[in-house]
Amino acid sequence: MWPMIAGVGPVLGEGTAGAFIDPDGGATLWGYANGASNSSGTPVVQVPQPYRLMRINPRMAVLTNCYVERSGEASVIAFRGRPNTRSFGMPTGGISTANRNTQLSDGA
């Protein structure tokens, strides 16, 4: 999802776009700022030369169907509540995911 959010960031706009909620209710906010997708304000994927919009908050149509899954669902979530944005289509696949690195006992 990080490259996708970094890529659509100029259209999405800067700020928090979503959150990961852990089983205990803690939230890790994610979004876009300064040409990068970020997690809790820490840049994850930086775009070297972010696109500059000619118009702030352009009209946006988000098209969905059952093949939108995983990172694509995070991108759809990012546009919820954005000004001048509407969603069209069918429900997404409903399979959002999050990954984290875990060191194995053999050091891998």
Secondary structure, DSSP 8 states (H G I E B T S, - for coil): -HHHHHHHHHHH-SEEEEEEE-TTS-EEEEEEETTEEEETTEEEEE-SS----SSSS--EEEEE-TT--THHHHHHHHHTT-TTEEEEES--------------TT--
